[in-house]
Amino acid sequence: MNPPPEEALLQERRRATVFTSYQLKKAGWLELKYSLDALFAIALFIVCLPVLALAILAIKLTSRGPVFFKQRRVGENGQLFEILKLRTM
């Protein structure tokens, strides 16, 4: 015999636990995630470094002026920040 629909819904909610960031932080998972994110970013930067070096060299050889330019942008909560971009145009 199946439980009433309300009871089945409550049972499903109990099984499908959603973890909040507080619960993950308390368990130590956020520190692990941040560490893995940082390691992945560093590894990806190292892999992309030769391509970036070739782009910098091509920009420097084909045009005058700086390789990078700064651009002001609006970030979270309306705060301004500067971003460095390759001067490709």
LOMI-930631 format. One record per atom (N, C-alpha, C): residue in three letters; chain; x, y, z negated. Coordinates in pm, 1 decimal. Layout:
<gunus>
GUNU|ALA|A|X|Y|Z $
...
</gunus>
This chain:
<gunus>
GUNU|MET|A|84.1|-118.1|0.0 $
GUNU|MET|A|0.0|0.0|0.0 $
GUNU|MET|A|88.4|124.1|0.0 $
GUNU|ASN|A|60.8|217.9|87.0 $
GUNU|ASN|A|138.3|341.1|99.3 $
GUNU|ASN|A|95.5|443.0|-6.2 $
GUNU|PRO|A|192.9|521.3|-57.1 $
GUNU|PRO|A|156.5|625.2|-153.1 $
GUNU|PRO|A|79.1|736.8|-83.2 $
GUNU|PRO|A|6.7|816.9|-161.7 $
GUNU|PRO|A|-66.8|929.7|-101.6 $
GUNU|PRO|A|31.5|1024.6|-32.6 $
GUNU|PRO|A|-15.0|1102.9|66.0 $
GUNU|PRO|A|74.4|1189.9|142.0 $
GUNU|PRO|A|153.5|1287.3|55.1 $
GUNU|GLU|A|93.3|1338.8|-50.5 $
GUNU|GLU|A|164.5|1433.2|-137.3 $
GUNU|GLU|A|281.7|1364.2|-207.2 $
GUNU|GLU|A|257.6|1242.5|-254.2 $
GUNU|GLU|A|362.3|1166.8|-323.0 $
GUNU|GLU|A|474.1|1128.5|-225.9 $
GUNU|ALA|A|437.6|1091.2|-104.2 $
GUNU|ALA|A|537.8|1056.6|-3.1 $
GUNU|ALA|A|624.5|1178.2|28.7 $
GUNU|LEU|A|565.4|1296.1|34.5 $
GUNU|LEU|A|640.0|1418.2|61.2 $
GUNU|LEU|A|736.5|1449.3|-52.8 $
GUNU|LEU|A|691.0|1431.6|-175.6 $
GUNU|LEU|A|778.0|1453.5|-291.3 $
GUNU|LEU|A|893.9|1355.1|-292.3 $
GUNU|GLN|A|867.7|1229.7|-259.1 $
GUNU|GLN|A|974.3|1129.8|-254.2 $
GUNU|GLN|A|1076.3|1165.0|-146.2 $
GUNU|GLU|A|1028.7|1212.7|-31.7 $
GUNU|GLU|A|1119.8|1250.9|77.0 $
GUNU|GLU|A|1205.2|1370.0|35.8 $
GUNU|ARG|A|1148.4|1464.8|-33.7 $
GUNU|ARG|A|1225.2|1580.2|-81.0 $
GUNU|ARG|A|1332.0|1538.7|-181.3 $
GUNU|ARG|A|1301.3|1441.3|-265.2 $
GUNU|ARG|A|1400.6|1393.8|-362.1 $
GUNU|ARG|A|1517.5|1326.2|-291.3 $
GUNU|ARG|A|1489.1|1251.1|-183.1 $
GUNU|ARG|A|1594.4|1182.1|-110.6 $
GUNU|ARG|A|1681.2|1278.3|-30.0 $
GUNU|ALA|A|1621.4|1378.9|31.4 $
GUNU|ALA|A|1694.9|1473.6|116.2 $
GUNU|ALA|A|1741.3|1591.1|30.8 $
GUNU|THR|A|1847.5|1570.5|-43.1 $
GUNU|THR|A|1901.1|1674.8|-129.2 $
GUNU|THR|A|1982.9|1772.4|-46.7 $
GUNU|VAL|A|1955.0|1899.3|-61.1 $
GUNU|VAL|A|2031.5|2003.3|5.2 $
GUNU|VAL|A|2125.7|2061.9|-98.3 $
GUNU|PHE|A|2255.3|2061.1|-66.0 $
GUNU|PHE|A|2353.9|2112.4|-158.9 $
GUNU|PHE|A|2372.6|2261.6|-137.1 $
GUNU|THR|A|2371.2|2335.8|-245.0 $
GUNU|THR|A|2397.8|2478.9|-236.3 $
GUNU|THR|A|2548.4|2501.1|-246.2 $
GUNU|SER|A|2592.3|2621.9|-210.2 $
GUNU|SER|A|2735.3|2651.3|-219.4 $
GUNU|SER|A|2782.3|2645.1|-363.9 $
GUNU|TYR|A|2694.9|2678.6|-457.8 $
GUNU|TYR|A|2732.5|2669.4|-599.4 $
GUNU|TYR|A|2760.0|2524.8|-638.4 $
GUNU|GLN|A|2674.4|2433.4|-594.1 $
GUNU|GLN|A|2694.8|2292.2|-626.4 $
GUNU|GLN|A|2821.8|2239.1|-561.9 $
GUNU|LEU|A|2846.2|2279.9|-437.3 $
GUNU|LEU|A|2968.4|2235.8|-369.2 $
GUNU|LEU|A|3092.0|2292.6|-437.2 $
GUNU|LYS|A|3085.3|2419.7|-479.4 $
GUNU|LYS|A|3199.0|2481.5|-546.8 $
GUNU|LYS|A|3224.9|2412.0|-680.5 $
GUNU|LYS|A|3119.5|2381.9|-749.6 $
GUNU|LYS|A|3132.9|2314.9|-878.5 $
GUNU|LYS|A|3197.9|2177.9|-860.8 $
GUNU|ALA|A|3170.3|2111.5|-751.2 $
GUNU|ALA|A|3226.3|1979.1|-726.8 $
GUNU|ALA|A|3366.0|1985.9|-665.6 $
GUNU|GLY|A|3412.3|2105.5|-628.5 $
GUNU|GLY|A|3544.8|2119.6|-571.2 $
GUNU|GLY|A|3550.0|2106.1|-420.3 $
GUNU|TRP|A|3435.6|2093.3|-355.8 $
GUNU|TRP|A|3433.5|2072.2|-211.9 $
GUNU|TRP|A|3464.0|2199.8|-134.4 $
GUNU|LEU|A|3426.4|2315.6|-187.2 $
GUNU|LEU|A|3453.5|2439.1|-113.7 $
GUNU|LEU|A|3602.7|2465.3|-102.1 $
GUNU|GLU|A|3677.2|2437.5|-207.5 $
GUNU|GLU|A|3822.5|2455.0|-200.6 $
GUNU|GLU|A|3882.6|2363.7|-94.2 $
GUNU|LEU|A|3834.2|2240.8|-88.4 $
GUNU|LEU|A|3880.9|2147.2|13.7 $
GUNU|LEU|A|3845.7|2197.9|153.2 $
GUNU|LYS|A|3723.1|2248.2|170.6 $
GUNU|LYS|A|3681.3|2299.7|301.2 $
GUNU|LYS|A|3767.1|2418.9|342.4 $
GUNU|TYR|A|3790.3|2512.9|252.2 $
GUNU|TYR|A|3872.1|2629.3|284.4 $
GUNU|TYR|A|4015.2|2587.5|318.8 $
GUNU|SER|A|4067.8|2490.5|247.6 $
GUNU|SER|A|4202.6|2441.9|276.7 $
GUNU|SER|A|4209.5|2376.4|414.0 $
GUNU|LEU|A|4111.3|2294.3|445.6 $
GUNU|LEU|A|4108.2|2230.0|577.0 $
GUNU|LEU|A|4088.4|2332.7|688.5 $
GUNU|ASP|A|4004.7|2433.7|664.6 $
GUNU|ASP|A|3986.1|2540.1|762.9 $
GUNU|ASP|A|4117.7|2613.2|789.6 $
GUNU|ALA|A|4191.3|2644.4|684.0 $
GUNU|ALA|A|4318.7|2714.6|698.6 $
GUNU|ALA|A|4420.1|2627.6|772.7 $
GUNU|LEU|A|4428.7|2500.5|738.5 $
GUNU|LEU|A|4522.1|2410.2|807.1 $
GUNU|LEU|A|4486.8|2395.9|954.7 $
GUNU|PHE|A|4358.8|2384.8|984.1 $
GUNU|PHE|A|4314.3|2373.2|1123.4 $
GUNU|PHE|A|4346.6|2501.5|1200.6 $
GUNU|ALA|A|4325.3|2618.1|1139.3 $
GUNU|ALA|A|4354.9|2745.1|1205.4 $
GUNU|ALA|A|4504.5|2758.9|1233.1 $
GUNU|ILE|A|4586.7|2720.1|1139.0 $
GUNU|ILE|A|4731.9|2727.7|1158.2 $
GUNU|ILE|A|4775.9|2632.8|1269.4 $
GUNU|ALA|A|4723.8|2511.2|1268.5 $
GUNU|ALA|A|4759.4|2414.3|1372.6 $
GUNU|ALA|A|4714.2|2462.6|1510.2 $
GUNU|LEU|A|4594.3|2517.8|1518.8 $
GUNU|LEU|A|4543.9|2568.1|1646.0 $
GUNU|LEU|A|4625.9|2687.7|1694.0 $
GUNU|PHE|A|4668.3|2773.9|1601.6 $
GUNU|PHE|A|4752.7|2887.3|1637.2 $
GUNU|PHE|A|4885.6|2839.6|1695.2 $
GUNU|ILE|A|4944.9|2737.9|1633.2 $
GUNU|ILE|A|5072.0|2683.5|1681.5 $
GUNU|ILE|A|5054.6|2623.6|1821.4 $
GUNU|VAL|A|4944.5|2555.0|1844.6 $
GUNU|VAL|A|4918.7|2494.9|1975.9 $
GUNU|VAL|A|4898.4|2604.4|2081.7 $
GUNU|CYS|A|4830.9|2713.3|2045.9 $
GUNU|CYS|A|4801.0|2820.6|2141.0 $
GUNU|CYS|A|4915.2|2920.7|2157.0 $
GUNU|LEU|A|5014.9|2914.6|2073.1 $
GUNU|LEU|A|5123.6|3011.5|2075.0 $
GUNU|LEU|A|5197.2|3018.9|2209.9 $
GUNU|PRO|A|5228.9|2907.8|2276.4 $
GUNU|PRO|A|5295.0|2919.2|2407.4 $
GUNU|PRO|A|5210.1|2992.9|2511.5 $
GUNU|VAL|A|5080.5|2968.7|2513.2 $
GUNU|VAL|A|4992.1|3037.2|2607.6 $
GUNU|VAL|A|4988.0|3186.2|2576.0 $
GUNU|LEU|A|4981.3|3220.1|2448.4 $
GUNU|LEU|A|4981.3|3359.7|2406.3 $
GUNU|LEU|A|5112.2|3426.9|2445.3 $
GUNU|ALA|A|5224.3|3357.3|2428.3 $
GUNU|ALA|A|5354.4|3413.4|2464.5 $
GUNU|ALA|A|5362.5|3438.3|2614.9 $
GUNU|LEU|A|5310.2|3346.7|2695.0 $
GUNU|LEU|A|5308.9|3366.7|2840.6 $
GUNU|LEU|A|5221.4|3485.5|2879.8 $
GUNU|ALA|A|5108.3|3501.9|2814.4 $
GUNU|ALA|A|5020.7|3615.2|2843.7 $
GUNU|ALA|A|5088.1|3747.1|2807.2 $
GUNU|ILE|A|5154.5|3750.9|2692.0 $
GUNU|ILE|A|5226.6|3871.5|2650.5 $
GUNU|ILE|A|5336.8|3904.3|2750.5 $
GUNU|LEU|A|5410.7|3803.1|2793.2 $
GUNU|LEU|A|5518.2|3824.2|2889.7 $
GUNU|LEU|A|5463.0|3874.5|3024.1 $
GUNU|ALA|A|5353.3|3817.8|3070.2 $
GUNU|ALA|A|5293.1|3860.2|3196.8 $
GUNU|ALA|A|5244.6|4004.5|3189.2 $
GUNU|ILE|A|5184.2|4042.2|3077.0 $
GUNU|ILE|A|5137.4|4179.8|3060.9 $
GUNU|ILE|A|5255.5|4275.5|3060.7 $
GUNU|LYS|A|5359.3|4239.3|2989.6 $
GUNU|LYS|A|5477.2|4325.9|2979.1 $
GUNU|LYS|A|5547.1|4342.3|3113.9 $
GUNU|LEU|A|5554.4|4235.5|3193.3 $
GUNU|LEU|A|5624.0|4241.7|3321.8 $
GUNU|LEU|A|5544.0|4312.7|3430.7 $
GUNU|THR|A|5413.4|4310.3|3422.7 $
GUNU|THR|A|5330.8|4363.7|3530.9 $
GUNU|THR|A|5278.9|4504.6|3507.2 $
GUNU|SER|A|5291.3|4558.1|3386.8 $
GUNU|SER|A|5237.7|4691.9|3362.6 $
GUNU|SER|A|5316.8|4763.5|3254.2 $
GUNU|ARG|A|5304.5|4895.7|3257.6 $
GUNU|ARG|A|5368.4|4975.5|3153.1 $
GUNU|ARG|A|5273.1|4988.9|3034.8 $
GUNU|GLY|A|5327.3|5028.7|2924.0 $
GUNU|GLY|A|5244.6|5051.6|2806.2 $
GUNU|GLY|A|5251.1|4935.6|2709.1 $
GUNU|PRO|A|5177.8|4949.4|2600.9 $
GUNU|PRO|A|5181.7|4845.5|2497.9 $
GUNU|PRO|A|5108.1|4718.3|2541.3 $
GUNU|VAL|A|5145.7|4608.9|2481.7 $
GUNU|VAL|A|5082.1|4480.6|2511.9 $
GUNU|VAL|A|4945.9|4471.4|2442.5 $
GUNU|PHE|A|4937.5|4524.3|2323.3 $
GUNU|PHE|A|4813.7|4520.3|2245.5 $
GUNU|PHE|A|4750.2|4658.3|2240.6 $
GUNU|PHE|A|4619.4|4661.9|2221.2 $
GUNU|PHE|A|4555.1|4787.8|2189.5 $
GUNU|PHE|A|4459.3|4764.9|2073.7 $
GUNU|LYS|A|4437.1|4871.0|1997.7 $
GUNU|LYS|A|4348.3|4864.4|1881.8 $
GUNU|LYS|A|4211.2|4915.4|1921.0 $
GUNU|GLN|A|4110.3|4850.3|1868.7 $
GUNU|GLN|A|3974.0|4893.8|1892.3 $
GUNU|GLN|A|3899.6|4890.8|1760.3 $
GUNU|ARG|A|3826.4|4996.7|1733.7 $
GUNU|ARG|A|3746.3|5000.6|1610.9 $
GUNU|ARG|A|3611.5|4937.5|1638.7 $
GUNU|ARG|A|3568.6|4854.0|1545.3 $
GUNU|ARG|A|3439.6|4786.2|1558.4 $
GUNU|ARG|A|3364.3|4795.2|1427.4 $
GUNU|VAL|A|3236.1|4770.6|1436.6 $
GUNU|VAL|A|3150.6|4770.8|1318.8 $
GUNU|VAL|A|3134.0|4626.9|1272.9 $
GUNU|GLY|A|3165.5|4603.0|1146.0 $
GUNU|GLY|A|3156.9|4468.4|1091.7 $
GUNU|GLY|A|3036.8|4451.4|1001.5 $
GUNU|GLU|A|3049.5|4356.4|913.7 $
GUNU|GLU|A|2942.0|4324.6|821.0 $
GUNU|GLU|A|2912.2|4443.8|730.5 $
GUNU|ASN|A|2786.7|4467.7|705.4 $
GUNU|ASN|A|2738.6|4578.2|622.2 $
GUNU|ASN|A|2780.3|4714.1|677.2 $
GUNU|GLY|A|2801.1|4724.1|808.0 $
GUNU|GLY|A|2833.3|4850.9|871.1 $
GUNU|GLY|A|2974.5|4901.0|846.8 $
GUNU|GLN|A|3062.8|4817.9|793.9 $
GUNU|GLN|A|3199.8|4860.7|767.0 $
GUNU|GLN|A|3281.9|4856.6|895.6 $
GUNU|LEU|A|3362.9|4960.4|916.4 $
GUNU|LEU|A|3449.5|4966.3|1033.1 $
GUNU|LEU|A|3578.0|4888.9|1007.7 $
GUNU|PHE|A|3627.8|4823.6|1112.6 $
GUNU|PHE|A|3757.1|4756.6|1104.9 $
GUNU|PHE|A|3823.9|4768.6|1240.9 $
GUNU|GLU|A|3954.3|4749.1|1244.8 $
GUNU|GLU|A|4028.7|4755.3|1369.5 $
GUNU|GLU|A|4065.4|4614.5|1414.1 $
GUNU|ILE|A|4048.5|4589.8|1544.1 $
GUNU|ILE|A|4083.8|4462.0|1600.5 $
GUNU|ILE|A|4196.1|4483.3|1700.6 $
GUNU|LEU|A|4291.1|4393.3|1702.9 $
GUNU|LEU|A|4399.3|4397.0|1802.1 $
GUNU|LEU|A|4360.7|4307.2|1918.6 $
GUNU|LYS|A|4373.9|4360.0|2039.6 $
GUNU|LYS|A|4340.2|4283.7|2158.5 $
GUNU|LYS|A|4454.7|4292.0|2257.1 $
GUNU|LEU|A|4469.2|4189.0|2339.4 $
GUNU|LEU|A|4565.3|4193.6|2448.9 $
GUNU|LEU|A|4513.4|4291.4|2554.2 $
GUNU|ARG|A|4601.8|4373.4|2607.6 $
GUNU|ARG|A|4562.9|4469.9|2710.3 $
GUNU|ARG|A|4567.5|4397.2|2843.6 $
GUNU|THR|A|4452.1|4345.7|2887.2 $
GUNU|THR|A|4448.0|4261.5|3006.8 $
GUNU|THR|A|4390.3|4332.3|3127.4 $
GUNU|MET|A|4337.1|4450.2|3114.8 $
GUNU|MET|A|4277.5|4518.0|3230.5 $
GUNU|MET|A|4359.9|4639.0|3268.0 $
</gunus>
